[in-house]
């Protein structure tokens, strides 16, 4: 009889250990899944921010093509933010643009900011534009 009781106690201990190990494995898998989803979301936000910044640069390039150089450089200095902000109010993003004129070259910088998980992040794209028909040497 004593031998039979010992086997029941040992089986119970084994069952508790296996259950604990399964719970630990399950918690690990859930944690990895949550981390993976957060990484995917961060990538989507960064990709969208890059697209917004590219659109801003293209909007400014379009203005350069529409206006003469004098009107473009005057407007670029004062209105770059407005020109680049085609999708400025799209949540969770905010964008800004800076245009610095250096002779026949306009240096454009578009920044798109957003927050995710309590942390701020940004994408900055730059472009140099010259008068149509002129080359830029660096």
Secondary structure, DSSP 8 states (H G I E B T S, - for coil): -HHHHHHHHHHHHHHHHHHHHHHHHHHHHHHHHHHHHHHHHHHHHHHHHHHHHHHHHHHHHHHHHHS-HHHHHHHHHHHHHHHH-TTTT-TT-EEEEEEEEETTEEEEEEEEEEEETTEEEEEEEEEEEESTT-----
